[in-house]
Amino acid sequence: MSPILAIDPGQAGGIAWLDRDGETHCESMANGMSGQADRLRSLAAELPGLVAVMEKTGTYVPGNAGPATATFARHVGNLEAILYVLGIPTEQVAPSVWQRALGPFPQDKGQRKRAIRELVARRFPHLSVTLKTADALGILIWATDKRLSRLVDWLPSDQQKQTNKTRRYNYANSK
């Protein structure tokens, strides 16, 4: 199994990854650009073939202050540059895409964050899921489901149908 790294950028964000043995891990985002670069470098060394999925953020959102938006955009750009320099292929996913794949969530941001944390805590009872790591774990769920979908596409059609039924059953029962 090739390793996947999921990144929820931001000071209040986190990272989650699936290692070669299929074990899931998560932690809060390291402090500062140097800390983040060091942590990503160590993960790249530990997990050859690592690919990353990062939440597509860092653009202007009406209502946010201009200087704060610029600071956050630089932070996201720094993470993109670190991943590039380390040679880690990276895909971006919009929050609405990965959240929609997990299920319906409340519109209110605080309620939505708590609902995501509760869902991923049930899915990963062995992890200490916090508001900082919940979104990264949600992105990781989306990325692994997407990878499974790509693999299923190569199966004969009768096996595809059975695999899709099993995947839907397993996901529904993890909630």
C-alpha positions as CSV (number, residue, x, y, z in Angstrom):
1,M,0.0,0.0,0.0
2,S,1.5,3.3,-1.0
3,P,1.4,6.0,1.8
4,I,-0.9,9.0,1.6
5,L,-0.5,12.3,3.5
6,A,-3.6,14.6,4.1
7,I,-3.0,18.2,5.0
8,D,-5.4,20.7,6.5
9,P,-3.3,23.8,6.2
10,G,-3.3,26.6,8.8
11,Q,-2.1,27.2,12.3
12,A,-5.2,25.4,13.6
13,G,-4.8,22.6,11.0
14,G,-3.2,19.2,11.1
15,I,-1.9,16.3,9.1
16,A,-2.9,12.7,8.9
17,W,-1.3,9.9,7.0
18,L,-1.8,6.3,6.1
19,D,1.5,4.4,6.2
20,R,2.6,1.3,4.2
21,D,1.1,-1.0,6.7
22,G,-2.3,0.6,6.5
23,E,-2.0,2.3,9.9
24,T,-3.5,5.8,10.2
25,H,-1.7,8.5,12.2
26,C,-2.5,12.2,12.8
27,E,-1.0,15.2,14.6
28,S,-1.5,19.0,14.8
29,M,0.3,21.2,12.3
30,A,3.9,21.9,13.4
31,N,4.6,25.4,14.5
32,G,6.3,27.7,11.9
33,M,7.6,27.0,8.4
34,S,10.8,25.4,9.7
35,G,8.9,23.0,11.9
36,Q,6.5,22.1,9.1
37,A,9.4,21.6,6.6
38,D,11.2,19.4,9.2
39,R,8.1,17.2,9.8
40,L,7.2,16.8,6.2
41,R,10.9,16.0,5.4
42,S,10.9,13.3,8.1
43,L,7.6,11.8,6.8
44,A,9.0,11.8,3.2
45,A,12.1,9.9,4.4
46,E,10.0,7.4,6.5
47,L,7.5,6.8,3.7
48,P,9.0,6.4,0.2
49,G,6.4,6.9,-2.5
50,L,4.4,9.3,-0.3
51,V,1.7,11.3,-2.1
52,A,-0.1,14.2,-0.5
53,V,-3.7,15.6,-0.7
54,M,-4.0,19.2,0.6
55,E,-7.2,21.1,1.2
56,K,-7.6,23.8,-1.5
57,T,-7.6,26.9,0.6
58,G,-5.7,30.2,0.8
59,T,-7.9,32.3,-1.5
60,Y,-9.9,35.3,-0.6
61,V,-13.2,34.7,1.1
62,P,-15.7,37.6,1.4
63,G,-15.8,38.8,4.9
64,N,-12.2,37.9,5.8
65,A,-9.7,40.7,6.4
66,G,-7.3,41.3,3.5
67,P,-4.1,41.1,5.5
68,A,-5.2,37.8,7.2
69,T,-6.1,36.3,3.8
70,A,-2.6,37.3,2.4
71,T,-0.9,35.7,5.4
72,F,-2.8,32.5,5.1
73,A,-2.2,32.4,1.3
74,R,1.5,32.7,2.0
75,H,1.4,29.9,4.5
76,V,-0.4,27.6,2.0
77,G,2.1,28.6,-0.6
78,N,5.0,27.7,1.8
79,L,3.4,24.2,2.3
80,E,3.1,23.8,-1.5
81,A,6.7,24.8,-2.0
82,I,7.9,22.4,0.8
83,L,6.0,19.5,-0.8
84,Y,7.4,20.4,-4.2
85,V,11.0,20.6,-3.0
86,L,10.6,17.2,-1.3
87,G,9.3,15.7,-4.5
88,I,6.0,14.7,-3.0
89,P,3.2,14.7,-5.6
90,T,0.3,16.8,-4.4
91,E,-3.3,17.0,-5.2
92,Q,-5.7,19.6,-3.9
93,V,-9.3,19.1,-2.9
94,A,-11.9,21.7,-2.2
95,P,-13.4,21.5,1.3
96,S,-16.9,21.2,-0.2
97,V,-15.8,18.1,-2.2
98,W,-14.3,16.0,0.6
99,Q,-17.0,17.1,3.1
100,R,-19.8,16.2,0.7
101,A,-18.2,12.7,0.3
102,L,-18.4,12.2,4.1
103,G,-22.0,13.1,4.5
104,P,-24.3,16.1,5.2
105,F,-23.0,18.5,7.8
106,P,-24.5,21.6,9.4
107,Q,-23.9,24.9,7.7
108,D,-22.6,26.6,10.9
109,K,-18.8,26.3,10.9
110,G,-18.5,25.4,14.6
111,Q,-21.2,22.8,14.4
112,R,-19.8,21.4,11.2
113,K,-16.3,21.1,12.7
114,R,-17.6,19.3,15.7
115,A,-19.7,17.0,13.5
116,I,-16.6,16.1,11.4
117,R,-14.6,15.5,14.6
118,E,-17.3,13.1,15.9
119,L,-17.5,11.2,12.6
120,V,-13.8,10.7,12.2
121,A,-13.4,9.8,16.0
122,R,-15.8,7.0,15.4
123,R,-14.0,5.9,12.3
124,F,-10.6,6.0,14.1
125,P,-11.2,5.1,17.8
126,H,-7.5,4.4,18.3
127,L,-6.6,8.0,17.6
128,S,-6.9,11.1,19.7
129,V,-9.0,13.2,17.3
130,T,-9.1,16.9,17.9
131,L,-10.5,19.9,16.1
132,K,-7.0,20.4,14.7
133,T,-6.7,16.9,13.2
134,A,-10.3,16.1,12.3
135,D,-10.3,17.8,8.9
136,A,-7.0,16.2,7.9
137,L,-8.5,12.8,8.8
138,G,-11.6,13.7,6.8
139,I,-9.4,14.5,3.8
140,L,-7.6,11.2,4.3
141,I,-10.9,9.3,4.3
142,W,-11.8,11.1,1.0
143,A,-8.4,10.3,-0.5
144,T,-8.4,6.6,0.4
145,D,-12.0,6.2,-0.8
146,K,-11.0,7.9,-4.1
147,R,-8.0,5.5,-4.4
148,L,-10.3,2.5,-3.8
149,S,-12.7,3.8,-6.5
150,R,-9.8,3.9,-9.0
151,L,-8.8,0.4,-8.2
152,V,-12.4,-0.9,-8.5
153,D,-12.6,0.6,-12.0
154,W,-10.1,-2.1,-13.1
155,L,-12.2,-5.0,-11.9
156,P,-14.6,-6.9,-14.1
157,S,-18.1,-5.4,-13.9
158,D,-19.6,-8.1,-11.6
159,Q,-16.8,-7.6,-9.1
160,Q,-17.1,-3.8,-9.3
161,K,-20.8,-4.0,-8.3
162,Q,-20.0,-6.3,-5.3
163,T,-17.0,-4.1,-4.2
164,N,-19.1,-0.9,-4.4
165,K,-21.9,-2.5,-2.3
166,T,-19.3,-3.6,0.3
167,R,-17.7,-0.2,0.4
168,R,-21.0,1.6,0.9
169,Y,-22.0,-0.9,3.6
170,N,-18.7,-0.5,5.4
171,Y,-18.8,3.3,5.2
172,A,-22.4,3.6,6.4
173,N,-21.7,1.4,9.4
174,S,-18.7,3.4,10.4
175,K,-20.9,6.4,11.1
